[in-house]
Amino acid sequence: MAKIDVDASLAPRLFAPRLTVLVTSLDKKGRANIITLSWAMPTSFDPPLAAISVGKRRYSHELIEGCREFVVNIPSQDILEKVQLCGSRSGRNVDKFAESGLTQLPSKKVKPPRIKECVAHLECKLVDSLSTGDHTIFIGEVVAASVDEEAFDGMEKCIKLETFKPILHLTGPYFTTSTSVRQIN
Ligand SMILES: Cc1cc2nc3c(=O)[nH]c(=O)nc-3n(C[C@H](O)[C@H](O)[C@H](O)COP(=O)(O)O)c2cc1C
């Protein structure tokens, strides 16, 4: 098959699809904000670390630097419209919990709340950050993790795709999901 050259600025569109997450953080008065991210990944087993890449102009960038804690919440397709809302409005101008109707659920070990409607939650304490061009990679130690019972296979210790449809971001307003599992022996 022939290869076509594309502009290097399109690199994120080739790194796709990506798991989409909702990250919560707190302002100085203790008000919670939500940002939609698809630049997020685990980055160490021991200690368990999670990395998120946040644009330097985002309100959440300021909040995470200030409160030094965040929660990575993993949504499913049934709240796609709310995920899009949290990724298109800024917490500087709007209370995204009120606007989206999403529900705050107290976290176990950090101050920012979990989002009740999400399926899994990684509570993180900021341990490092790295400036990468117009974004900052915030690295959090996962100090507590929780998941909806019906979405987790306790034997295999993995997400159950029969009950959980992750939101995978392609680019802009385009999303997909994963419907099948292949086992390689
Ligand atoms: C599907 C999707 C994925 C996104 N991924 C990222 C991301 O990885 N990093 C980022 O900084 N912004 C990302 N954004 C944009 C932010 O979510 C958006 O700018 C948001 O309004 C910022 O909110 P805040 O100003 O309240 O922090 C994404 C938006 C959408 C809809």
The ligand as a MOL file (V3000), in Angstrom:
LIG
                    3D

  0  0  0     0  0            999 V3000
M  V30 BEGIN CTAB
M  V30 COUNTS 31 33 0 0 0
M  V30 BEGIN ATOM
M  V30 1 C -12.3080 14.7250 23.3460 0
M  V30 2 C -11.4660 15.8620 23.8490 0
M  V30 3 C -10.1490 15.6220 24.2370 0
M  V30 4 C -9.3470 16.6600 24.7210 0
M  V30 5 N -8.0670 16.3770 25.1190 0
M  V30 6 C -7.3060 17.3600 25.6680 0
M  V30 7 C -6.0090 17.0590 26.1810 0
M  V30 8 O -5.5450 15.9170 26.1680 0
M  V30 9 N -5.2960 18.0850 26.7270 0
M  V30 10 C -5.7900 19.3610 26.8220 0
M  V30 11 O -5.1090 20.2520 27.3510 0
M  V30 12 N -7.0340 19.6600 26.3670 0
M  V30 13 C -7.7990 18.6920 25.8000 0
M  V30 14 N -9.0590 18.9720 25.3580 0
M  V30 15 C -9.5570 20.3660 25.4400 0
M  V30 16 C -10.0350 20.7520 26.8410 0
M  V30 17 O -10.8670 19.7610 27.3910 0
M  V30 18 C -10.8320 22.0730 26.7470 0
M  V30 19 O -9.9730 23.1000 26.2880 0
M  V30 20 C -11.5270 22.4810 28.0460 0
M  V30 21 O -12.5480 23.4110 27.7290 0
M  V30 22 C -10.5690 23.0900 29.0580 0
M  V30 23 O -11.2800 23.2900 30.2430 0
M  V30 24 P -10.7450 24.1940 31.4620 0
M  V30 25 O -10.3660 25.5430 30.8710 0
M  V30 26 O -11.9150 24.2750 32.3970 0
M  V30 27 O -9.5670 23.5110 32.0700 0
M  V30 28 C -9.8700 17.9650 24.8350 0
M  V30 29 C -11.2030 18.2030 24.4630 0
M  V30 30 C -11.9970 17.1670 23.9700 0
M  V30 31 C -13.4260 17.4310 23.5870 0
M  V30 END ATOM
M  V30 BEGIN BOND
M  V30 1 1 1 2
M  V30 2 1 2 3
M  V30 3 2 2 30
M  V30 4 2 3 4
M  V30 5 1 4 5
M  V30 6 1 4 28
M  V30 7 2 5 6
M  V30 8 1 6 7
M  V30 9 1 6 13
M  V30 10 2 7 8
M  V30 11 1 7 9
M  V30 12 1 9 10
M  V30 13 2 10 11
M  V30 14 1 10 12
M  V30 15 2 12 13
M  V30 16 1 13 14
M  V30 17 1 14 15
M  V30 18 1 14 28
M  V30 19 1 15 16
M  V30 20 1 16 17
M  V30 21 1 16 18
M  V30 22 1 18 19
M  V30 23 1 18 20
M  V30 24 1 20 21
M  V30 25 1 20 22
M  V30 26 1 22 23
M  V30 27 1 23 24
M  V30 28 2 24 25
M  V30 29 1 24 26
M  V30 30 1 24 27
M  V30 31 2 28 29
M  V30 32 1 29 30
M  V30 33 1 30 31
M  V30 END BOND
M  V30 END CTAB
M  END
